[in-house]
Amino acid sequence: MHTSPINSGSVKLTALHDVTVRACVEGQPQWVELGAGQQCVVENLYGVHPEMAPESRAIHLRGATFVPAWCDALPAEPFGLVRVEVAA
């Protein structure tokens, strides 16, 4: 069972496919677009754009609609779209 959003203080994202994620960057929630193979470090990952995971239920929170990325532990690969690891 998934218990919490991906929030480890700092996480490294690696796109497995072209993907748009909702993440916290410099204290602000924002959309981050990554091409397949691209990496970036964010404060935490909230989820993916609804078009990226249409079979999943999206929520609306703080002015944006997204599909939450919940996981039990890192590393994780929510929706098979992005690999999430604790940033070194």
Residue frames relative to the residue before (quaternion, step in Angstrom):
aa qw qx qy qz dx dy dz
M 1.0000 0.0000 0.0000 0.0000 0.00 0.00 0.00
H 0.4102 -0.7065 0.5209 0.2475 3.56 -0.92 0.91
T 0.1851 -0.8496 0.4909 0.0540 3.54 -0.76 1.02
S 0.8345 0.0250 -0.0007 0.5504 3.64 1.00 -0.48
P 0.5452 -0.5754 0.4663 0.3928 3.58 -1.19 0.41
I 0.5861 -0.5761 0.4263 0.3781 3.54 -1.21 0.42
N 0.2227 0.7608 -0.5539 0.2544 3.52 -0.25 1.37
S 0.1656 0.8113 -0.5357 0.1654 3.53 0.08 1.30
G 0.6578 -0.4770 0.3202 0.4871 3.58 1.18 0.33
S 0.7586 -0.1754 0.1499 0.6093 3.56 0.84 -1.00
V 0.0064 0.8100 -0.5852 0.0379 3.56 -0.70 1.08
K 0.3349 -0.7090 0.5855 0.2059 3.53 -1.18 0.70
L 0.1722 -0.7759 0.6025 0.0725 3.54 -0.88 1.03
T 0.0414 -0.7534 0.6557 0.0272 3.55 -1.08 0.82
A 0.3419 -0.7572 0.5208 0.1963 3.57 -0.55 1.16
L 0.2766 -0.7498 0.5816 0.1518 3.57 -0.87 1.01
H 0.7372 0.0840 -0.0490 0.6687 3.56 1.36 -0.45
D 0.6309 -0.4398 0.4132 0.4877 3.59 -1.23 0.05
V 0.0875 0.8180 -0.5528 0.1324 3.57 -0.71 1.08
T 0.1905 -0.7257 0.6454 0.1431 3.54 -1.28 0.53
V 0.0670 -0.8124 0.5791 -0.0115 3.56 -0.68 1.14
R 0.3489 -0.6690 0.6052 0.2538 3.54 -1.32 0.40
A 0.1119 0.8081 -0.5596 0.1458 3.55 -0.57 1.18
C 0.4405 -0.6438 0.5469 0.3038 3.54 -1.31 0.26
V 0.0166 0.7825 -0.6179 0.0752 3.55 -0.69 1.19
E 0.8368 -0.0594 -0.0139 0.5441 3.57 -0.70 1.12
G 0.7415 -0.4532 0.2136 0.4463 3.54 0.93 0.99
Q 0.7016 0.4333 -0.2576 0.5037 3.59 1.27 -0.01
P 0.4085 -0.6776 0.5426 0.2821 3.61 -0.92 0.83
Q 0.1595 0.7873 -0.5820 0.1264 3.57 -0.91 0.90
W 0.5330 -0.5866 0.4980 0.3518 3.53 -1.34 0.28
V 0.0901 -0.7688 0.6325 0.0271 3.56 -1.00 0.90
E 0.1698 -0.7813 0.5956 0.0775 3.57 -0.73 1.09
L 0.0336 -0.7921 0.6089 -0.0239 3.55 -0.87 1.05
G 0.3342 -0.7022 0.5904 0.2159 3.54 -1.06 0.80
A 0.6760 -0.4840 0.3529 0.4293 3.58 -1.18 0.50
G 0.8030 0.2543 -0.2215 0.4913 3.55 -0.83 1.06
Q 0.5612 0.6032 -0.3930 0.4084 3.60 1.19 -0.34
Q 0.1746 -0.7732 0.6029 0.0904 3.53 -1.21 0.64
C 0.0854 0.7609 -0.6431 0.0120 3.54 -1.30 0.42
V 0.3343 -0.7046 0.5854 0.2215 3.53 -1.31 0.35
V 0.0360 -0.7857 0.6172 -0.0234 3.55 -0.92 1.03
E 0.6166 -0.5523 0.4037 0.3896 3.56 -1.25 0.31
N 0.7547 -0.2152 0.1128 0.6094 3.56 1.06 -0.75
L 0.3843 -0.7023 0.5593 0.2154 3.52 -1.29 0.49
Y 0.2619 -0.7773 0.5553 0.1375 3.55 -0.79 1.07
G 0.7414 -0.3342 0.2494 0.5257 3.56 0.93 -0.87
V 0.5286 -0.6103 0.4848 0.3364 3.54 -1.31 -0.36
H 0.6351 -0.5130 0.4129 0.4037 3.54 -1.28 0.43
P 0.5915 -0.6147 0.3829 0.3546 3.62 -0.94 0.83
E 0.6249 0.5432 -0.3450 0.4421 3.62 1.07 -0.62
M 0.6244 0.5562 -0.3332 0.4356 3.60 1.19 -0.47
A 0.7900 0.1367 -0.0507 0.5955 3.60 1.15 -0.61
P 0.0345 -0.8700 0.4915 0.0181 3.59 0.66 1.10
E 0.6328 0.5409 -0.3393 0.4380 3.60 1.16 -0.44
S 0.6648 0.4915 -0.2920 0.4808 3.58 1.27 -0.23
R 0.5368 -0.6418 0.4553 0.3042 3.55 -1.24 0.50
A 0.2733 -0.7686 0.5633 0.1314 3.55 -0.77 1.09
I 0.2030 -0.7441 0.6204 0.1423 3.55 -1.28 0.45
H 0.3107 -0.7076 0.5947 0.2215 3.57 -1.29 0.32
L 0.1564 0.7879 -0.5727 0.1639 3.56 -0.63 1.14
R 0.8613 -0.0135 -0.0296 0.5071 3.56 -0.93 0.98
G 0.7763 -0.4109 0.1871 0.4399 3.54 0.81 1.07
A 0.7439 0.3352 -0.2218 0.5340 3.61 1.21 0.15
T 0.2827 -0.7254 0.6013 0.1800 3.52 -1.21 0.59
F 0.1597 0.7839 -0.5802 0.1528 3.58 -0.77 1.06
V 0.4496 -0.6327 0.5472 0.3132 3.54 -1.33 0.26
P 0.4090 -0.7433 0.4650 0.2531 3.62 -0.49 1.12
A 0.2798 -0.7206 0.6121 0.1670 3.54 -1.16 0.76
W 0.0094 -0.8061 0.5892 -0.0541 3.57 -0.25 1.30
C 0.0946 0.7950 -0.5967 0.0549 3.58 -1.05 0.66
D 0.4952 -0.6551 0.4926 0.2881 3.52 -1.30 0.34
A 0.8067 -0.0239 0.0723 0.5860 3.57 1.05 -0.75
L 0.3417 -0.6965 0.5858 0.2342 3.54 -1.31 0.33
P 0.5029 -0.1484 -0.8515 -0.0009 1.58 -2.13 1.28
A 0.1005 -0.7727 0.6256 0.0389 3.52 -1.29 0.54
E 0.1928 -0.7623 0.6055 0.1226 3.57 -1.28 0.39
P 0.1380 -0.8318 0.5322 0.0759 3.60 0.36 1.22
F 0.8632 0.0208 -0.0757 0.4988 3.52 -0.91 1.09
G 0.5208 -0.6509 0.4067 0.3738 3.61 1.26 0.21
L 0.5452 0.6571 -0.3633 0.3727 3.57 1.29 0.32
V 0.8080 0.0583 0.0286 0.5856 3.56 1.03 -0.79
R 0.3032 -0.7189 0.5915 0.2033 3.56 -1.02 0.81
V 0.1306 -0.7936 0.5938 0.0229 3.55 -0.88 1.04
E 0.0358 0.7898 -0.6075 0.0766 3.55 -0.79 1.09
V 0.5616 -0.5426 0.4792 0.4008 3.55 -1.25 0.35
A 0.4237 -0.7050 0.5072 0.2574 3.58 -0.81 1.01
A 0.4542 -0.6977 0.4934 0.2519 3.55 -1.01 0.88
